[in-house]
């Protein structure tokens, strides 16, 4: 009888506990987990290795949601489509960007949301279409792209360097080095002549300096003489004018006398030509002049 009572009590306790658990689960599902979420799409063109569903979505380091689904974009096979489930009320702006990051170097991957200026408008849903958050390359993707570009440039540089160091160019370089060596020897042999030229140039420079000094002294003397001439110019000009006038008067008188002498000389020559004997015997008589007996004006 006592054993049957104990089984009854245990069974009643199990029934009540089960009912309580069911009631609590129903309440928890109805009231305790009533968190609203918004859905957003992200399309990434890089590999999402390390990222899985239920991975965290962080906004400036704060957990705001999870990756609900991930698959290849059916419209573009080069992109991965991520469906994010983000808490309602999270300020997702039109300038918000999604970026793939990881915990440490080899840790699990997650989605980091960046940007979102305070004055930017919110990214809202248009009709039934799910809003799309643009993606930007991750740090590893940027490093990988940079390394690829560097590798391509290094390959091109090595090819050009290999072309530069072909057999023909190496022979040309050897010839140039040989000619440079011969040129250096020739220059070394002409060094004494160059030293002589430099010494002569120094001597010439000293002489030119002395000549400039003398010219400067002469210039000072000429300036002094010019100043003196300028002071005495008036008196000298008057004296010279008087002397020139007197000389001109004397010259006019001399020219007048020479004219008379030339006239008389011409008459004498004509007389000698008319009567050459007069030069020895004086046969003809000279014509009477004015005031003499027998003078006739005709």
C-alpha positions as CSV (number, residue, x, y, z in Angstrom):
1,X,0.0,0.0,0.0
2,X,2.8,2.4,0.9
3,X,4.7,1.5,-2.3
4,X,1.6,2.3,-4.4
5,X,1.3,5.7,-2.7
6,X,4.9,6.5,-3.4
7,X,4.5,5.6,-7.1
8,X,1.4,7.8,-7.3
9,X,3.3,10.8,-5.7
10,X,6.2,10.4,-8.1
11,X,4.0,10.1,-11.1
12,X,2.0,13.2,-10.0
13,X,5.3,15.1,-9.6
14,X,6.6,14.1,-13.0
15,X,3.3,15.2,-14.6
16,X,3.3,18.5,-12.9
17,X,7.0,19.1,-13.8
18,X,6.4,18.2,-17.4
19,X,3.4,20.6,-17.5
20,X,5.5,23.3,-15.9
21,X,8.3,22.8,-18.4
22,X,5.9,22.9,-21.3
23,X,4.3,26.0,-20.0
24,X,7.6,27.7,-19.4
25,X,8.8,26.8,-22.9
26,X,5.6,28.1,-24.4
27,X,6.0,31.4,-22.5
28,X,9.6,31.7,-23.4
29,X,8.9,31.1,-27.0
30,X,6.1,33.6,-27.0
31,X,7.4,36.3,-24.7
32,X,11.0,35.7,-23.8
33,X,12.5,35.6,-27.3
34,X,10.4,38.3,-28.9
35,X,13.4,40.0,-30.6
36,X,12.7,41.5,-34.0
37,X,15.3,41.3,-36.8
38,X,15.8,42.9,-40.2
39,X,17.3,41.1,-43.2
40,X,20.0,42.5,-45.4
41,X,21.9,41.1,-48.4
42,X,25.7,41.4,-48.9
43,X,27.4,40.3,-52.2
44,X,31.1,39.6,-51.9
45,X,33.5,38.9,-54.8
46,X,36.2,37.4,-52.6
47,X,36.5,34.1,-50.9
48,X,34.5,33.7,-47.7
49,X,36.5,30.7,-46.4
50,X,36.3,30.5,-42.6
51,X,32.8,32.2,-42.6
52,X,29.8,30.0,-41.7
53,X,26.2,30.4,-41.0
54,X,25.4,31.8,-37.5
55,X,28.7,33.7,-37.7
56,X,28.7,37.0,-35.9
57,X,27.8,40.4,-37.5
58,X,29.4,43.3,-35.7
59,X,28.8,47.0,-36.1
60,X,31.9,48.9,-34.9
61,X,32.8,45.8,-32.7
62,X,29.3,45.4,-31.2
63,X,27.3,42.2,-32.0
64,X,24.2,43.2,-33.9
65,X,23.2,40.0,-35.7
66,X,24.3,36.8,-37.4
67,X,24.9,35.4,-40.9
68,X,21.6,33.6,-41.5
69,X,22.4,32.1,-44.9
70,X,25.2,32.0,-47.4
71,X,25.3,30.7,-51.0
72,X,26.6,31.5,-54.5
73,X,24.8,34.4,-56.1
74,X,22.5,32.9,-58.7
75,X,22.8,36.1,-60.9
76,X,26.6,36.2,-60.8
77,X,28.7,33.1,-60.1
78,X,31.7,35.2,-59.2
79,X,29.9,36.5,-56.1
80,X,28.9,35.0,-52.7
81,X,25.4,36.0,-51.5
82,X,25.2,36.5,-47.7
83,X,21.8,37.0,-45.9
84,X,22.3,38.9,-42.7
85,X,19.9,38.9,-39.8
86,X,20.4,42.1,-37.8
87,X,18.6,43.4,-34.8
88,X,15.8,45.8,-35.5
89,X,16.8,49.4,-34.7
90,X,20.4,49.0,-35.7
91,X,21.3,52.2,-37.6
92,X,22.2,50.7,-41.0
93,X,22.8,53.8,-43.2
94,X,23.1,54.1,-47.0
95,X,26.9,54.6,-46.6
96,X,27.3,51.5,-44.4
97,X,29.7,48.9,-45.8
98,X,30.2,45.2,-45.0
99,X,33.8,43.8,-44.7
100,X,35.0,40.3,-44.0
101,X,37.3,40.1,-40.9
102,X,38.6,37.3,-38.7
103,X,39.5,36.9,-35.0
104,X,43.3,37.1,-35.2
105,X,45.3,35.6,-38.1
106,X,43.8,32.1,-38.2
107,X,40.6,32.7,-36.2
108,X,36.9,32.4,-37.2
109,X,35.6,34.9,-39.8
110,X,32.8,37.4,-39.2
111,X,31.2,40.3,-40.9
112,X,32.2,43.8,-39.8
113,X,29.9,46.8,-40.6
114,X,31.7,50.1,-41.0
115,X,30.8,53.7,-42.0
116,X,27.3,55.0,-41.4
117,X,27.7,58.8,-40.8
118,X,25.3,60.4,-38.4
119,X,23.8,62.7,-41.0
120,X,23.4,59.9,-43.6
121,X,19.9,58.5,-44.2
122,X,18.9,55.0,-43.1
123,X,19.0,52.2,-45.6
124,X,15.3,51.3,-46.0
125,X,13.5,48.4,-47.6
126,X,11.9,49.1,-51.0
127,X,8.8,47.1,-51.6
128,X,9.5,43.4,-51.1
129,X,13.2,43.6,-52.0
130,X,15.7,43.0,-49.3
131,X,18.1,46.0,-48.8
132,X,21.7,45.4,-50.0
133,X,24.7,46.5,-48.0
134,X,27.7,47.1,-50.4
135,X,30.8,45.1,-49.6
136,X,34.4,46.3,-49.6
137,X,37.5,44.2,-49.9
138,X,38.9,42.8,-46.7
139,X,42.4,43.5,-45.5
140,X,43.7,40.1,-46.6
141,X,42.1,40.7,-50.0
142,X,43.8,44.0,-50.4
143,X,47.1,42.5,-49.4
144,X,46.6,39.7,-51.8
145,X,45.8,42.1,-54.6
146,X,48.8,44.2,-53.8
147,X,51.1,41.2,-53.8
148,X,49.7,40.1,-57.1
149,X,50.4,43.5,-58.7
150,X,53.9,43.5,-57.2
151,X,54.5,40.0,-58.5
152,X,53.4,41.0,-62.0
153,X,55.6,44.1,-61.9
154,X,58.6,42.1,-60.6
155,X,58.1,39.6,-63.5
156,X,58.1,42.4,-66.1
157,X,61.2,44.0,-64.4
158,X,63.1,40.7,-64.4
159,X,62.2,40.1,-68.1
160,X,63.5,43.6,-69.0
161,X,66.6,43.1,-66.8
162,X,67.3,39.8,-68.6
163,X,67.0,41.5,-72.0
164,X,69.3,44.2,-70.8
165,X,72.0,41.7,-69.8
166,X,72.1,39.8,-73.1
167,X,75.4,38.8,-74.7
168,X,75.5,41.8,-77.1
169,X,74.9,44.4,-74.3
170,X,77.5,42.7,-72.1
171,X,80.0,43.0,-74.9
172,X,79.1,46.7,-75.4
173,X,79.5,47.3,-71.7
174,X,83.0,45.6,-71.8
175,X,84.0,47.9,-74.7
176,X,82.8,51.0,-72.9
177,X,84.7,50.0,-69.7
178,X,87.9,49.4,-71.8
179,X,87.5,52.8,-73.5
180,X,86.8,54.5,-70.2
181,X,90.0,53.0,-68.8
182,X,92.0,54.3,-71.8
183,X,90.4,57.7,-71.4
184,X,91.3,57.8,-67.7
185,X,95.0,57.0,-68.6
186,X,95.0,59.8,-71.1
187,X,93.5,62.2,-68.7
188,X,96.1,61.2,-66.1
189,X,98.9,61.9,-68.6
190,X,97.5,65.4,-69.3
191,X,97.2,66.3,-65.6
192,X,100.6,68.2,-65.7
193,X,99.4,70.3,-68.6
194,X,96.2,71.0,-66.9
195,X,98.1,72.1,-63.8
196,X,100.2,74.5,-66.0
197,X,97.1,75.9,-67.5
198,X,95.6,76.5,-64.1
199,X,98.8,78.2,-62.9
200,X,98.9,80.4,-66.0
201,X,95.3,81.2,-65.5
202,X,96.0,82.4,-62.0
203,X,98.9,84.6,-63.2
204,X,96.7,86.0,-66.0
205,X,94.0,86.7,-63.4
206,X,96.5,88.7,-61.3
207,X,97.6,90.7,-64.3
208,X,94.1,91.4,-65.4
209,X,93.3,92.6,-61.8
210,X,96.3,94.9,-61.9
211,X,95.2,96.2,-65.3
212,X,91.7,96.9,-64.0
213,X,93.3,98.8,-61.1
214,X,95.3,100.9,-63.5
215,X,92.3,101.5,-65.7
216,X,90.3,102.6,-62.6
217,X,93.1,105.0,-61.7
218,X,93.1,106.4,-65.2
219,X,89.4,106.7,-65.2
220,X,89.7,108.8,-62.0
221,X,92.3,111.0,-63.7
222,X,90.2,111.4,-66.8
223,X,87.2,112.4,-64.6
224,X,89.3,115.0,-62.9
225,X,90.5,116.4,-66.2
226,X,87.0,116.5,-67.5
227,X,85.9,118.4,-64.5
228,X,88.8,120.9,-65.0
229,X,88.0,121.4,-68.6
230,X,84.4,121.9,-67.8
231,X,85.4,124.7,-65.3
232,X,87.7,126.5,-67.8
233,X,85.7,125.9,-70.9
234,X,84.1,129.3,-71.0
235,X,87.5,131.2,-70.9
236,X,89.2,128.9,-73.3
237,X,86.4,129.2,-75.7
238,X,86.6,132.9,-75.8
239,X,90.3,133.0,-76.3
240,X,90.2,130.4,-79.0
241,X,87.5,132.4,-80.8
242,X,89.5,135.6,-80.8
243,X,92.7,133.8,-82.0
244,X,90.7,132.1,-84.8
245,X,89.2,135.4,-85.9
246,X,92.6,137.0,-86.1
247,X,94.0,134.1,-88.0
248,X,91.2,134.3,-90.6
249,X,91.8,138.0,-91.1
250,X,95.5,137.3,-91.8
251,X,94.6,134.5,-94.1
252,X,92.3,136.7,-96.1
253,X,95.0,139.4,-96.5
254,X,97.5,136.7,-97.6
255,X,95.0,135.3,-100.2
256,X,94.4,138.9,-101.5
257,X,98.2,139.5,-101.9
258,X,98.6,136.1,-103.6
259,X,95.9,137.0,-106.1
260,X,97.6,140.3,-107.0
261,X,100.9,138.5,-107.3
262,X,99.4,135.9,-109.6
263,X,97.9,138.6,-111.8
264,X,101.2,140.4,-112.1
265,X,103.0,137.1,-112.8
266,X,100.5,136.3,-115.6
267,X,101.1,139.6,-117.2
268,X,104.8,139.2,-117.0
269,X,104.6,135.7,-118.6
270,X,102.4,137.1,-121.4
271,X,104.9,139.9,-122.1
272,X,107.8,137.5,-122.3
273,X,105.9,135.3,-124.6
274,X,105.1,138.3,-126.8
275,X,108.7,139.6,-126.9
276,X,111.2,137.0,-125.7
277,X,114.2,139.3,-126.7
278,X,113.2,141.7,-124.0
279,X,114.5,139.2,-121.5
280,X,118.1,139.9,-122.8
281,X,118.1,143.2,-124.8
282,X,114.9,144.9,-123.7
283,X,113.8,145.9,-127.2
284,X,110.2,146.8,-126.4
285,X,109.0,149.5,-124.1
286,X,106.5,148.8,-121.5
287,X,103.1,150.4,-122.0
288,X,102.6,153.6,-120.1
289,X,100.5,153.2,-117.0
290,X,97.8,155.5,-115.6
291,X,99.2,159.0,-115.2
292,X,102.1,158.5,-117.5
293,X,102.6,160.2,-120.9
294,X,101.0,158.4,-123.7
295,X,98.6,156.4,-121.5
296,X,95.5,155.4,-123.3
297,X,92.6,153.8,-121.6
298,X,91.7,152.0,-124.8
